[in-house]
Amino acid sequence: MFVPAGAVPALVTPLDPHGELLEDGLRALLDHVIAGGVHGVFVLGSSGEIYGLDDRQKRRVVEITVEHVAGRVPVYAGASEITTRDCVRTARMVAEVGGVSALSVLTPYFMTPTQHELLTHYTEVAAATDLPVVLYTNPGRTGVDLDVETVLQLAKVETIVGIKDSSGNPDLLRRFLTERPAGFAVLVGRDNMILEGLREGADGAIASTANVAPALVAGIYEAYRAGDLERAARLQAALSPLRAIVDRATFPVVLKEGLRLVGVDAGVCLAPARDIDEQVRAELAVVVADALAATTD
C-alpha cells in the first residue's frame, strides 16, 4: 500500500477569467514544482478551488496531471465534496482515470457532521475504490473537527493510509503522531509548522506555498532528513513570510499572484475571489524574491 511522504504542493488550478481550465498553465505549473524537487503533486484540493470546478474540469485536471507528470512523482487527487455521494462520485472518477497514488478527502464543510457520521462517511468513500485514502482535517476552514479517536478508528480501514493535519494545533498533531498505528502517515498541512512536525515524527507536508517556492518547501524536508537542522530551520524561517502573506487576500489569490512573479501563468481565481491590494502585491514581490533567494544560500 502506498505510503504518503515528502514535500507535496497543494496545487492551484490555472483558470482563465471565464473559469475555464488553462491546460498549458497546469502543465507549466507541474513542471515548475517538479523542477523544484517536490516529492509529489496534489490536485483538486482547496488551493485548487475544487469547490468551484464542474465534473468535466475535475476529470480534465486529473487527466492532464497524470499524463504530464508521467511517473516523475506520485500524484494525489482530492475527492473533497460536501456529501458522501459526491465524494464517492469524484473518487470513482479519479480511479477511472488511473495513475493516481492516493485520494485526499477533506471533512465535509458547511454541514457539521458528528464523529459517528464522519466514521461512516470516510468508510464509505474508502470502500468506493481501491485507492489509498488520506484523511484531511482543516477545522479553521470547514468548522469540522476530526477527533483523534475517530482517526484511530479509521486507521483500521486497510485503504486509509494517513492524515493531512491542517488544524494548526501542535497538541493535536502530537497526538496523531504518538497514537497512530504503524504505517499510518501523518502529513503537516500548516506551512509554518513543517519543521516542527518533522521533529515530532511527521512523514512530510502538503503545502500550498510550494506552488510558488517548491525548492524552499522541499528543502526543509530534505535538510531535515539529511540531519542539517540549522539549514532546515533557516528555510522554515524563510518560508514564514510567504505563508503569512497568503492570507492578505481571498484564498488562493496570493498563490496565483506569486506564481505570476516566478513566471508561471496560473490565471485568476474563480469570482468573487479576484481582488488584491496593490500594497500587498508590492510586498508579495519582495517576499517571493526573498523566499527564492533563501534556497541559494
N, C-alpha and C positions, 0 to 999 in steps of 0.2 A: 504494500500500500504506500502511496506517495506520502512523503513527509515534508511539509512546508518548512522552508528555512531561507535565511538570507535577507537581503535588502530588496524589496519589491515595490515599485512605484504604483500607486493607485492612479491610473492614467485618466486624464481628461478625455473627452470625446470631441475632436475637432468638428465644429459646425459652422455653416455659413449663416448670414443674417436671417435666412428663412427657416433655419433649424434643420437643414439638410446636411448629411454627413459629408465632410471633406475627406474623401478617401485617401488622396495623396498626403494630406495633412496627418492622417493617422499613421501612414507608412513612415513619414518623416519623423514623427514622434517616437515610434517604435525603434527606429534606427538610432535616434538621439539617446534614448535611455540605455539601450543595449551597449552602445559605444561607451557609455559612462560606467559600465561594469556592473549593472544590476544583476540580480540573481533570479529574476522572473519578471513578468509583467501582469498587471491586474486591470482588466477592463470591466465596464458596466458596474462600477461602484458609485458611491455618492459623488466622488470627484468627476466621474464620467456622466453625471446627470441621468442615470438610469431612470429616474422618476419621470423624466420628460420625453424619453425615447419611445417610439412605437415598436411593435414586434418586428417589423421589417428592418428597422435600423439596428435593433439589438442583434439580430441574426447577422447582418452585414458586418457589424463591428467584430463579432467573433470570427466570421469567415476570413476577413482581411487580416486580423491579428494572427490567426493560426497559420495562414498561408505565408504571410510576410516574415513572421518570426522564424518559421521553417526549422523549428527544433533548436534554435540557438539558446533559448532559455525556456523554462516552464511557463505556461500560460494559465492564469487564474481568471475566472469569469464570475461576475456577480449574478445571483438569482434572488435579488432583494426586492421583492414586491410586498404589497401590504397584506395580501391574503395568501393562505396556504395554496389555494387553487392556482393563483397566478405565479407563485414561486415554483410550483411543480411544472407549470407550462414552460417557464423560462429555463428551468433546469433540464427539461427534456429536449428543448431546442438546442441548448449547449451540447448535450450529449450526442444529439443527432449530427451536429456539425462535426464533432470529433476534434481530437488534437489538443484538448484542454486537460490540464493536470488536476485541477481542483475547482470546486464551486465555493464562492463566499456567499453566505446568506446572513444578511442583517436581520435583526429582530424587526418585526412589523413596526410601522410608525403610524401616527395619527390615532389608531386604537391603542389601548393599553392592556394587552392580554395578561392573564395570570401565569404563574410559573407552570402550572399544570397544562395550560393551553400552549405555552411555549414548548414544553416537552412533546406534546402531540404534534405541534406544527413542525418542529425540526425532524422528528422521527418520520413523519410522512414525506417531507421533502427528501430526506436521505434515502427513503425506500423507493423514490420515483426513478432513480438512476443508479448506476454503479459507480458514479464519480465520487471521489473523496470530497467531503464537505468540511469547510472551515466556518465555524460559528463566528458571528461578528456582533459585538456589543458596542453601542455608541449612545449611551443614555442622554448625553448632552444634546444630541440632535433628535433622537427618537422619543425620549421620555420613557423608555422601556429598559428595565434592568434585566440582566441575566444573572441570577444568583449562582454562587459557587456550587451549591448543592445541585442545582439544575444542570449546570455544565458537567459535573461529575457523573450525573445520571446519563446525560447524552454521550459522554465519552465512552460509555459501554457499547454504543452502537458502532458496529465494525467500520462503517464508512465515514464516521465523523472523526476527523483526524486532528483537529486543533481549533484554536480560537484566536481571533484578532480582537484585542482588548483596546478600545479607544475611550475607555472610561476616564482616563487621566487620574485615576485613583491608585496611588502606589501600593496601598494596603491590599486592594482587591487584586492587583496584578501579582503581588507577592503570594497571595493565597492560591491563585490559579497555578502559579509555578511550584509551590510547595505541596499542593494537594493533588495535582494531576497524576493520572496513571502513566506508567512508562510508555513512551512512544507517542504521547499526545502533545502536539506542538502548541506553544504559546507565542504569538506574534504581537509586538508592540504596535499600537495604532496611533499613538501620540508622538509626533515627530520630535518633540522636545524631551522625550523620555527614552529614546532609543538606547543610549549607552546605559542609563540606569537599569533598563530592562535586561540588557545583555549581562550586566554584572550580576543580576539576580538569577540568571539562567535562561532567559528568553532565547528562542531559536532564531529570531530575526525581527523584521519590522515591515509593515506595509505603510508606506509614507507618501502623502500627496506632494510634498516638497521635492520628491525625487523626480517629478516631471521636469522641474526647472534645473535642479542641481543633482543629477543622478550620481555623479562621481563623488560628491560630498556625502550623500547618504550611504552609498556603498562603501565609501572609505571608512566610515565609522565602524561598520561591521567587520571589514577586512582588518583594520588596525586592531580592533579588539581581539579577533581570532588569532592574530599574529603576536599578541601579548604586548603590543605597543599602546599601553593605556594613556600615555601622555598625548600621543597623536590622536587617539580616539576622543579624548576629552577636548582637545583643541578643535577638532572637526565638529563635535557636538555643539560646542560654544559658537562656532561659526554658522551653524545651521539655525540657531535660535532666532536671530533677527528675521530670517526668511519666513520661518513658521509664524512669527508674531504678526508680520505684515499681511499674511494671508487673510486674516480676519478684519482687515481695514476696509474691505468692500464685500459685497454679497458673494458668498462662496458659489462657484470657484473662479470668480472673475480675475482675481490676482494671479492665479496659476496660469491662466491663458495670457495675461499681460506679461508675466515673467517669461513664458515660452517665447513670446514675440521678441523679447530682449535678447534671447540666446539664439535667435534665428530660426525658430520653428513656428510656422503659422498654424495655430490651433483655432483660428477663427474667433467666434464670440460665444457667449453663453446664451442659453435659452432665456428669452424675456419672461419675467421682468429683470432678470439678473444681467445688467448691462453696464451700469454706471461705475466709474472710478474717479475719484477726486484727482485733479492734476497734481496736487501736492503729494498725494500717495504715489502717483505714477513716478514722480521725480525721486521720491525716497526709494521706491522699488528698484529703480535703475542702480542706485548706489548699493543697496542690499544684495542684489543679484551679482554685481561686479565683485563685491567682497566675498560672496559665497564661492564664486568660481575661482577667485584668487587663492582661497584657503586650501584648495586641493593641489596647488602647485608648490606649496612650501616644502 
